[in-house]
Amino acid sequence: MKTFLLSLGLMTCVSLSHAQSAPNAQALAGKHGCLICHNVENKVVGPAFKDVAQKYRGQDMANALALRVKNGTAGQWGRVPMPAHPNVPEADIKDVVAWVLGLS
């Protein structure tokens, strides 16, 4: 019983932490200019974040996508390349990528 309660408490803390980080990640996306070319629901210049989440659902793509954001990429979503973002802190990129992949 004690182990069950400890596990339940830990899962609750992790769940609350993730729920609270989503608004922060969305704010980071705005701060770093991601929302100039992307939108959560609709394609703008780049794909909608929900489409990215759908395309990579069930795949371990967080590190690969973080590298694509940092280094730029072309051909993944059409002819318009995504420029590199070398000045965005790696932790911010990882937070935004995790948020995007968590969208349903």
ZADO-1210 file (C-alpha; in nm, 4 decimals, padded with zeros to 6 digits):
<atoms>
<atom x="00.0000" y="00.0000" z="00.0000" code="MET" pos="1"/>
<atom x="00.2822" y="00.2377" z="00.0905" code="LYS" pos="2"/>
<atom x="00.4540" y="00.1697" z="-00.2439" code="THR" pos="3"/>
<atom x="00.1278" y="00.2264" z="-00.4290" code="PHE" pos="4"/>
<atom x="00.0718" y="00.5625" z="-00.2594" code="LEU" pos="5"/>
<atom x="00.4308" y="00.6673" z="-00.3250" code="LEU" pos="6"/>
<atom x="00.3937" y="00.5729" z="-00.6934" code="SER" pos="7"/>
<atom x="00.0623" y="00.7552" z="-00.7174" code="LEU" pos="8"/>
<atom x="00.2150" y="01.0670" z="-00.5612" code="GLY" pos="9"/>
<atom x="00.5117" y="01.0567" z="-00.7979" code="LEU" pos="10"/>
<atom x="00.2863" y="01.0169" z="-01.1034" code="MET" pos="11"/>
<atom x="00.0751" y="01.3095" z="-00.9860" code="THR" pos="12"/>
<atom x="00.3828" y="01.5303" z="-00.9447" code="CYS" pos="13"/>
<atom x="00.5144" y="01.4372" z="-01.2892" code="VAL" pos="14"/>
<atom x="00.1715" y="01.4959" z="-01.4439" code="SER" pos="15"/>
<atom x="00.1342" y="01.8362" z="-01.2787" code="LEU" pos="16"/>
<atom x="00.4870" y="01.9323" z="-01.3774" code="SER" pos="17"/>
<atom x="00.4145" y="01.8460" z="-01.7420" code="HIS" pos="18"/>
<atom x="00.0823" y="02.0306" z="-01.7374" code="ALA" pos="19"/>
<atom x="00.2487" y="02.3406" z="-01.5986" code="GLN" pos="20"/>
<atom x="00.5344" y="02.3265" z="-01.8503" code="SER" pos="21"/>
<atom x="00.3065" y="02.3386" z="-02.1577" code="ALA" pos="22"/>
<atom x="00.2226" y="02.7109" z="-02.1211" code="PRO" pos="23"/>
<atom x="00.5909" y="02.7806" z="-02.0578" code="ASN" pos="24"/>
<atom x="00.6923" y="02.5935" z="-02.3730" code="ALA" pos="25"/>
<atom x="00.4324" y="02.7782" z="-02.5769" code="GLN" pos="26"/>
<atom x="00.5675" y="03.1058" z="-02.4377" code="ALA" pos="27"/>
<atom x="00.9186" y="02.9959" z="-02.5367" code="LEU" pos="28"/>
<atom x="00.7917" y="02.9223" z="-02.8888" code="ALA" pos="29"/>
<atom x="00.6646" y="03.2790" z="-02.9040" code="GLY" pos="30"/>
<atom x="00.9791" y="03.4267" z="-02.7515" code="LYS" pos="31"/>
<atom x="01.2074" y="03.2531" z="-03.0010" code="HIS" pos="32"/>
<atom x="00.9966" y="03.3312" z="-03.3083" code="GLY" pos="33"/>
<atom x="00.8591" y="02.9829" z="-03.3745" code="CYS" pos="34"/>
<atom x="00.5056" y="03.1198" z="-03.3898" code="LEU" pos="35"/>
<atom x="00.5972" y="03.3480" z="-03.6792" code="ILE" pos="36"/>
<atom x="00.6086" y="03.0480" z="-03.9139" code="CYS" pos="37"/>
<atom x="00.4108" y="02.7897" z="-03.7164" code="HIS" pos="38"/>
<atom x="00.0709" y="02.7720" z="-03.5514" code="ASN" pos="39"/>
<atom x="-00.0668" y="02.5021" z="-03.3242" code="VAL" pos="40"/>
<atom x="-00.3731" y="02.4262" z="-03.5372" code="GLU" pos="41"/>
<atom x="-00.3017" y="02.5458" z="-03.8944" code="ASN" pos="42"/>
<atom x="-00.0174" y="02.5495" z="-04.1454" code="LYS" pos="43"/>
<atom x="00.1365" y="02.8944" z="-04.1849" code="VAL" pos="44"/>
<atom x="00.4787" y="02.8922" z="-04.3546" code="VAL" pos="45"/>
<atom x="00.5743" y="02.5733" z="-04.1731" code="GLY" pos="46"/>
<atom x="00.3494" y="02.2894" z="-04.0651" code="PRO" pos="47"/>
<atom x="00.0978" y="02.3155" z="-03.7828" code="ALA" pos="48"/>
<atom x="00.2445" y="02.1875" z="-03.4584" code="PHE" pos="49"/>
<atom x="-00.0438" y="01.9376" z="-03.4284" code="LYS" pos="50"/>
<atom x="00.0518" y="01.7983" z="-03.7704" code="ASP" pos="51"/>
<atom x="00.4101" y="01.7546" z="-03.6507" code="VAL" pos="52"/>
<atom x="00.2838" y="01.5707" z="-03.3411" code="ALA" pos="53"/>
<atom x="00.0633" y="01.3503" z="-03.5610" code="GLN" pos="54"/>
<atom x="00.3432" y="01.2674" z="-03.8071" code="LYS" pos="55"/>
<atom x="00.5841" y="01.1592" z="-03.5351" code="TYR" pos="56"/>
<atom x="00.3366" y="01.0016" z="-03.2889" code="ARG" pos="57"/>
<atom x="00.4810" y="00.6876" z="-03.1333" code="GLY" pos="58"/>
<atom x="00.8322" y="00.7568" z="-03.2601" code="GLN" pos="59"/>
<atom x="01.1336" y="00.8575" z="-03.0550" code="ASP" pos="60"/>
<atom x="01.1988" y="01.1811" z="-03.2472" code="MET" pos="61"/>
<atom x="01.2619" y="01.4417" z="-02.9756" code="ALA" pos="62"/>
<atom x="01.6403" y="01.4552" z="-03.0171" code="ASN" pos="63"/>
<atom x="01.6260" y="01.4425" z="-03.3973" code="ALA" pos="64"/>
<atom x="01.3689" y="01.7224" z="-03.4105" code="LEU" pos="65"/>
<atom x="01.5688" y="01.9333" z="-03.1657" code="ALA" pos="66"/>
<atom x="01.8695" y="01.9005" z="-03.3981" code="LEU" pos="67"/>
<atom x="01.6541" y="02.0005" z="-03.6958" code="ARG" pos="68"/>
<atom x="01.5423" y="02.3131" z="-03.5109" code="VAL" pos="69"/>
<atom x="01.8977" y="02.4034" z="-03.4104" code="LYS" pos="70"/>
<atom x="02.0609" y="02.3279" z="-03.7490" code="ASN" pos="71"/>
<atom x="01.7720" y="02.3977" z="-03.9851" code="GLY" pos="72"/>
<atom x="01.6218" y="02.1533" z="-04.2325" code="THR" pos="73"/>
<atom x="01.4748" y="02.1322" z="-04.5803" code="ALA" pos="74"/>
<atom x="01.2456" y="01.8905" z="-04.7565" code="GLY" pos="75"/>
<atom x="01.0707" y="01.7506" z="-04.4510" code="GLN" pos="76"/>
<atom x="00.7472" y="01.9439" z="-04.5090" code="TRP" pos="77"/>
<atom x="00.7787" y="02.0784" z="-04.8600" code="GLY" pos="78"/>
<atom x="01.0065" y="02.3160" z="-05.0451" code="ARG" pos="79"/>
<atom x="01.0338" y="02.5945" z="-04.7867" code="VAL" pos="80"/>
<atom x="01.3356" y="02.5300" z="-04.5624" code="PRO" pos="81"/>
<atom x="01.3348" y="02.5952" z="-04.1903" code="MET" pos="82"/>
<atom x="01.6296" y="02.8176" z="-04.1025" code="PRO" pos="83"/>
<atom x="01.8773" y="02.7201" z="-03.8348" code="ALA" pos="84"/>
<atom x="01.8276" y="02.8563" z="-03.4845" code="HIS" pos="85"/>
<atom x="02.1786" y="02.8229" z="-03.3351" code="PRO" pos="86"/>
<atom x="02.1279" y="03.0991" z="-03.0778" code="ASN" pos="87"/>
<atom x="01.8237" y="02.9417" z="-02.9099" code="VAL" pos="88"/>
<atom x="01.9288" y="02.7652" z="-02.5894" code="PRO" pos="89"/>
<atom x="01.9236" y="02.3872" z="-02.6239" code="GLU" pos="90"/>
<atom x="01.7033" y="02.3502" z="-02.3159" code="ALA" pos="91"/>
<atom x="01.4440" y="02.5838" z="-02.4703" code="ASP" pos="92"/>
<atom x="01.4481" y="02.3889" z="-02.7955" code="ILE" pos="93"/>
<atom x="01.3985" y="02.0620" z="-02.6092" code="LYS" pos="94"/>
<atom x="01.1098" y="02.2084" z="-02.4078" code="ASP" pos="95"/>
<atom x="00.9347" y="02.3364" z="-02.7218" code="VAL" pos="96"/>
<atom x="00.9908" y="02.0088" z="-02.9091" code="VAL" pos="97"/>
<atom x="00.8546" y="01.8071" z="-02.6138" code="ALA" pos="98"/>
<atom x="00.5486" y="02.0337" z="-02.6001" code="TRP" pos="99"/>
<atom x="00.4884" y="02.0030" z="-02.9751" code="VAL" pos="100"/>
<atom x="00.5220" y="01.6240" z="-02.9678" code="LEU" pos="101"/>
<atom x="00.2779" y="01.6106" z="-02.6771" code="GLY" pos="102"/>
<atom x="00.0009" y="01.7864" z="-02.8697" code="LEU" pos="103"/>
<atom x="-00.2894" y="01.5668" z="-02.9730" code="SER" pos="104"/>
</atoms>
